[in-house]
Amino acid sequence: MGGTPRYPYPRDVWSPAGGWWPHPRAWRRNTAVAAFGLVLVLTPIFIYSERISERPEDAARQIPWRPWVKVRANSMTSETEPGQH
């Protein structure tokens, strides 16, 4: 009954994403391995980048994603406040 197949798509389809209905085996493990590989490769690159980076002057305020950056001691006080010399 019906005259047409249930899914009128080619039976054998190749694509990088896995075809019409992809069900890759062990996708969670593969994703975890890929994420671990990225962390393993990108961590030394980040560390090297931070080691060679230079700032012409200290930051005026704390940078949230860079807690190790030095902050100027007098950055929060104004030069015109009483008691300052």
C-alpha positions in Angstrom: 0.0 0.0 0.0 1.1 3.6 -0.5 3.2 3.1 -3.7 6.3 4.8 -2.4 9.0 3.7 0.0 8.9 5.0 3.5 12.0 7.2 3.0 12.4 8.2 -0.6 16.1 8.8 -0.4 19.0 6.9 -1.9 19.9 3.8 0.1 23.7 4.4 0.0 24.8 7.9 0.7 28.3 9.0 1.6 29.0 12.3 3.3 31.6 13.4 5.9 28.8 13.9 8.4 27.6 10.3 8.1 24.8 10.2 5.6 21.1 10.7 6.1 20.7 9.2 9.5 24.1 9.2 11.2 24.5 7.1 14.3 28.2 7.2 14.9 29.6 4.5 17.2 31.1 5.7 20.4 30.5 9.4 19.7 30.9 10.3 23.3 34.3 8.7 23.6 35.4 10.2 20.3 34.2 13.7 21.4 36.1 13.3 24.7 39.3 12.2 22.9 39.0 15.2 20.6 38.5 17.6 23.5 41.4 16.1 25.4 43.6 16.4 22.3 42.6 20.1 21.9 43.4 20.8 25.5 46.7 18.9 25.2 47.8 20.9 22.2 46.4 24.4 23.1 47.6 24.5 26.7 51.3 24.8 25.9 50.5 27.3 23.2 48.6 29.4 25.7 51.4 29.2 28.3 54.0 30.2 25.7 51.9 33.1 24.6 51.4 34.4 28.1 55.2 34.0 28.8 56.2 36.1 25.8 53.5 38.8 26.0 54.5 42.2 27.1 52.5 45.1 28.5 53.9 48.7 28.1 52.5 49.5 31.5 50.6 47.8 34.3 46.9 47.4 34.1 44.7 50.1 35.7 42.3 47.5 37.0 42.0 43.8 37.4 41.4 41.9 34.2 38.9 39.0 35.0 40.3 36.4 32.6 43.9 37.3 33.6 44.2 37.2 37.4 48.0 37.1 37.3 48.4 40.5 35.7 49.9 43.1 37.9 47.7 46.0 38.8 49.1 49.5 39.6 49.0 50.2 43.3 47.6 53.8 43.0 45.3 53.2 40.1 42.1 53.6 42.2 43.1 56.8 44.0 43.0 60.1 42.3 46.0 62.5 42.4 43.8 65.3 43.6 42.6 63.6 46.8 43.5 65.3 50.0 46.4 63.6 51.9 48.1 62.5 48.7 51.5 64.0 48.0 
